[in-house]
Amino acid sequence: MKKVFLSLMFIVMITALFAGVQEKLEQFGEDNGIVYVKPLVTAFGTTMNTGLFNTAKVLKPFTFGLNVNMMAAFVPKEDKIFTAIRPDISIVNPSDTTQVIYLYPVEELESATVFGKDGATFEHNDLLNDIPGLDASQLDLSLPNGANLPAVPFLMPQFNLGLPFGSEIMVRGMPKVKISKDIGDIGFWGVGLKHSIDQYIPLFPIDIAVQAAYQNLYVGDILKFSNINANLEVSKKLLMWTLYTGVGYDKTNVTAEYDYTYQTLNQANEIEEIEQNIKFDVDGENDVRATVGIRYSLLLLKIYADYTVSKYSVFNAGIGVSF
């Protein structure tokens, strides 16, 4: 029942975030699409690399721990808007057939990113109003609204297993689930390896470890996230409390592929739809991070919370057991 409940929570949160992304992204050409979706790349890169540790102490060989992390990455105001550039569509001036004009005269507009609020509208060239029988207002291009989110939530189940030689392996993720016909399958998985450094320093009173992780999140056929992280962890246990901190480096990349349909005028001055396949890679802006947190242990139970400072700061709370 617990596994089913966690799966349902994950599905609900991911569905809410991605339900409209595909439809909205398909309204952008490559240049605008990259900037529109980039905050999503940064946000998920940040959340996926959160909760990787709640102590620098490595599990003893063949002991294991189960954790559930619940986090939220806070979206900066500047990442809710972007400067959209007009589609590069030119036509013959209906008033002067020797002249070529842009379908949209305004070159740039401020519009919402995937986390913003209101999308802008590129209005058609007024010269098109002189074409008989053409309703030029149909050519107005309204860019999609964003989700208007102040923060991006995520839920992360995680399994850790102690290995010989002061090492520990981590596995996290959720099985592939079909959300809807439009979105398709959503799935997430990640693996990591942690190694104790303080074991090489006799009688050292502080736990120190290094860790590296690789993770993937995919949303149907349109978005595929890949993510790497490396961090240095330090912690100190005082009775039932453990204070922990760490610094790390993140790198997130997303491959997006979709069909983009736009309108133009053909030689007969009739509205025509053109379909174009769009494919691009986007790197997130999450790179260096610093984390500080505290954990409370009661027998096998662990309760912890931490805060990470990065491009998108993240609050994480979790609960787990270790055996």
Rosetta blueprint (number, residue, H / E / L):
1 M L
2 K H
3 K H
4 V H
5 F H
6 L H
7 S H
8 L H
9 M H
10 F H
11 I H
12 V H
13 M H
14 I H
15 T H
16 A H
17 L H
18 F H
19 A L
20 G L
21 V H
22 Q H
23 E H
24 K H
25 L H
26 E L
27 Q L
28 F L
29 G L
30 E H
31 D H
32 N H
33 G H
34 I H
35 V H
36 Y H
37 V H
38 K H
39 P H
40 L H
41 V H
42 T H
43 A H
44 F H
45 G H
46 T H
47 T H
48 M H
49 N L
50 T L
51 G L
52 L L
53 F L
54 N L
55 T L
56 A L
57 K L
58 V L
59 L L
60 K L
61 P L
62 F L
63 T L
64 F E
65 G E
66 L E
67 N E
68 V E
69 N E
70 M E
71 M E
72 A E
73 A E
74 F E
75 V L
76 P L
77 K H
78 E H
79 D H
80 K H
81 I E
82 F E
83 T E
84 A E
85 I E
86 R L
87 P L
88 D L
89 I L
90 S E
91 I E
92 V E
93 N L
94 P L
95 S L
96 D L
97 T L
98 T L
99 Q L
100 V E
101 I E
102 Y E
103 L L
104 Y L
105 P L
106 V L
107 E L
108 E E
109 L E
110 E E
111 S E
112 A E
113 T L
114 V L
115 F L
116 G L
117 K L
118 D L
119 G L
120 A L
121 T E
122 F E
123 E L
124 H L
125 N L
126 D H
127 L H
128 L H
129 N H
130 D H
131 I L
132 P L
133 G L
134 L L
135 D L
136 A H
137 S H
138 Q H
139 L H
140 D L
141 L E
142 S E
143 L L
144 P L
145 N L
146 G L
147 A L
148 N L
149 L L
150 P L
151 A E
152 V E
153 P E
154 F E
155 L E
156 M E
157 P E
158 Q E
159 F E
160 N E
161 L E
162 G E
163 L E
164 P L
165 F L
166 G L
167 S E
168 E E
169 I E
170 M E
171 V E
172 R E
173 G E
174 M E
175 P E
176 K E
177 V E
178 K E
179 I E
180 S E
181 K L
182 D L
183 I L
184 G E
185 D E
186 I E
187 G E
188 F E
189 W E
190 G E
191 V E
192 G E
193 L E
194 K E
195 H E
196 S E
197 I L
198 D H
199 Q H
200 Y H
201 I L
202 P L
203 L L
204 F L
205 P L
206 I L
207 D E
208 I E
209 A E
210 V E
211 Q E
212 A E
213 A E
214 Y E
215 Q E
216 N E
217 L E
218 Y E
219 V E
220 G L
221 D L
222 I L
223 L E
224 K E
225 F E
226 S E
227 N E
228 I E
229 N E
230 A E
231 N E
232 L E
233 E E
234 V E
235 S E
236 K E
237 K E
238 L E
239 L L
240 M L
241 W E
242 T E
243 L E
244 Y E
245 T E
246 G E
247 V E
248 G E
249 Y E
250 D E
251 K E
252 T E
253 N E
254 V E
255 T E
256 A E
257 E E
258 Y E
259 D E
260 Y E
261 T E
262 Y E
263 Q E
264 T E
265 L E
266 N L
267 Q L
268 A L
269 N L
270 E L
271 I E
272 E E
273 E E
274 I E
275 E E
276 Q E
277 N E
278 I E
279 K E
280 F E
281 D E
282 V E
283 D E
284 G L
285 E L
286 N L
287 D L
288 V E
289 R E
290 A E
291 T E
292 V E
293 G E
294 I E
295 R E
296 Y E
297 S E
298 L E
299 L L
300 L L
301 L E
302 K E
303 I E
304 Y E
305 A E
306 D E
307 Y E
308 T E
309 V E
310 S L
311 K L
312 Y L
313 S L
314 V E
315 F E
316 N E
317 A E
318 G E
319 I E
320 G E
321 V E
322 S E
323 F L
